[in-house]
Amino acid sequence: MNKKIYFKELVILFVLSVGLLSFGFRGNDNGGKGGGKGGSNNSVQLKAGDSYRMFINNLNIPMNRTGVMGDVGVFDPETGGVTSGGKFANVVFLFSGGFFLSGVTNGTLWSNAVASASRIADYVPGTVAGGRNDSKAQLYVLRASEGDFAAAWDEWRDAVKLGAYFYDGDGDGIYDPIDKNGNGKWDNTEDRPDLIGDETAWCVYNDGTDPALRRFNDVSPQGIEIRQTVFAFNTKSFVGNMMFLRYSLLNTGTVADVIDSVYFGVWADPDLGDANDDLVGCDTTLNAGYVYNDGDDPQYGAAPPTFLIDFFQGPKSYIPGVTFTDVNANGVWDDGIDIAIDTAHYVGGQVRGIESYPGQQIWDCLHLYITCRVIQLTVIQIPDKKQETTCSEKTVLEILLILVHGHLVKFVAVLIVQLLIQDSHTPVTQLPMLGGSITPL
């Protein structure tokens, strides 16, 4: 059934996981060594500038302020020099990560992307209104270890001006992180930044790259802003092998009030140690794709991990007849008139909590395409399903949405690198980290 749904908010959680063949971890069991900006040292920074390396747990992944994950040269405390690539156990598993976006504007089909390995860079720093030269358009970093009312909390004011979230403790709609009672501790009646987990990095970018500078130079900017949040937890549990990404999409309306038939696809070029022996599979029940080795790897050795990307939470939407009873038959949800059949629950983090939306539901991802660098064919067994997957050059998971002027569409992705204690032939669906309901936010 073809439904046209106008999403106000979309949340997708992607999980990148590397799973080993025993119950021990080959990573940094004591957590990461902290982040660092793209300079010559790994000192604590507030605004991180153009690039940043998140290394708060067993994942060591650099990023920049235009959506590139992995393929960014940043100082690496594990090597003492500037390196690139997302690493686990000091071995690269992710060459580059990003996304593809396509849609129809005023009847014209378009597509853009952040996919550095394919030489596609259609996004520039900053908001559409502020432009790429806005000095505030940087990576903003929050760390739980710095404590309440740290200097980064105050610098978050600039992030909020660019569209970042915050907890509005006093309910006045203004971000003002002040210790009102002077007790040195944050109280729930006081404002605080959108710190999720033990470390959070935030930036905003837009599709403002000039057509002449694009790989596909017949596509013009569509006035789309993406507000990106990356967060992780410093823990010895399997959550310490995860990194979460939240994307918030905004149609600024500079080109069209409605951008229709929009597909957002998570894109990755994984190199699981040696790039020449990688295999891929997908689990349609989990909306997940993964990369693995069927045997030893020249770099990871006898127990190579599995790298997984999962849509953890999809969009929430009103669907007449499915999520609510359309009492007045006007095709839209009306508070106080229509009757809710379903309720969507959006996870906003430890502090912002879980919000409920009667009459809506959370959608799963609609499309899943998995490929890898090696040209081979493998068959992955899935409960009640058999999925044949060919390998090519990239990994893409997609979700369909519609962008309406002024409506923010949010989704979250998780990157997980997990080492498990079973052999490399263990199906991902049997890995304990994916078996139950995981709510690490």
Order of alpha helices (4+ residues) and beta strands (2+ residues): beta-beta-beta-beta-beta-beta-beta-beta-beta-beta-beta-beta-beta-alpha-beta-beta-beta-beta-beta-beta-beta-beta-beta-beta-beta-beta-beta-beta-beta-beta-beta-beta-beta-beta
